[in-house]
Amino acid sequence: MTFEHLAQRPGSWEMFIKGTRKRAWTVVHHLEMAGLTIEEAADDHYVSVAAVREAVEWCRANRELILRKEREAIKRAATR
């Protein structure tokens, strides 16, 4: 997939919204948990609607990867 509004940072598996420090997953998770529309999430995060749409697309295509990485992060935090 090629994205106009998302980019991967060196050394990271995650996609970020270009020009921000916002992870695609952070924006999409907030959208889902708060029951927001794409337009509301874009407004809340000061990004374009197109960027949120791409973030949703990437997160849906990579849901298993995201969930696995989140579980790994929780396990690491619990062992500290």
N, C-alpha and C positions, 0 to 999 in steps of 0.2 A: 504494500500500500504506500502511496505517496500522499503526503499531507502538506497543505499550504500553511496551516496555522500551528502545527505541532512539530516538535523536534526532539530528538534523543540527545541527552547530554553525554559527553565522554565519560565512560566508566559506569554509566547507569543503564538499567534495563527499562526504565520508565520513560514515558513521553511527557514533555512539558509544553505548555502553551508558549509559543515563540514570543520573545520580548517581555516575558514575565518569569517569575520563579514558581509559578503555579503548576503543579503536577496535574495531568489530565484526570487521573483518578480522584484527586482531591475535589475538583470541580464537579465531576460526575457523582461522586459519593454524596456531596452536599445537595445536589439536585435531587437525587433519589430519596435521601433521608428527610429532606424538608418538603418533598412533594412539589418542587418548583417546576415551572415550564423552562424550556431552553432559554427563552428570552429573559425570564427572571434570574436564572443562574448567571447568564451573561452580564446582566446589570449588577448583580451582587458581587461578581468577581472582576468587574471592570474590563471585560474582554468582549470580543465580538460574538455575535450569535453563531457565525460560521465556525469560530474556534470551539465553541461548546459543542456544536454538532459533530465536528471532527473528534473531539474528546470522547463523546458518547460512542461514536463509531469505533474508535480504537479500543475503548474499554469493553465494548460488547464482543469484539473480535478476540480480545485477550483476557477474558474474564478468568479463566482457569489459572493463567500465569499470575495475574494480579492477586487472586485469592491465595495461591501457594506462597507468593512472596510475603503477603501480609501475615500468614500463619508462621512463616519462618521468622519474621521480625518479632512477633509476639513471643515465640519460644526463646529467642535470643534475649529479649528483655526480661523474661521470667527467670533466666539462669544467672542474671547479674546480681 
